[in-house]
Amino acid sequence: MTKSYHSDPAILGGEPVFVGTRVPIQSLFAHLEAGESIDDFLKGFPSVKREQVISLLKESHEKILQPA
């Protein structure tokens, strides 16, 4: 699985962003917490691909459900 995000000190002070963009990962979670859909998020940030969002959510899911 290709990583959908990265952190670079030269981009937004190292805040994790979607690869190929300057869109912070936190923006996705803020939209979802506010009750917005993935489609709403993607409309607001057209440089982010749906595949990147799904990949990030899958990776988060796997990490959270990983046995201790």
Residue pairs with C-beta under 8 A, 6 or more apart in sequence:
1 55
1 58
1 59
2 19
2 55
3 19
3 55
3 59
4 18
4 19
4 51
4 52
4 53
4 55
4 56
4 59
5 16
5 17
5 18
5 19
5 25
5 52
5 56
6 16
6 17
6 19
7 14
7 15
7 16
7 17
8 14
8 17
11 17
11 22
12 22
12 24
15 24
15 25
15 26
16 24
16 25
16 26
17 23
17 24
17 25
18 25
18 45
18 47
18 48
18 52
18 56
19 52
20 47
21 45
21 47
21 48
23 45
23 47
23 48
25 56
27 41
27 45
28 41
28 48
28 53
28 56
31 40
31 41
31 44
32 38
32 41
38 50
38 53
41 48
41 53
42 48
42 50
42 53
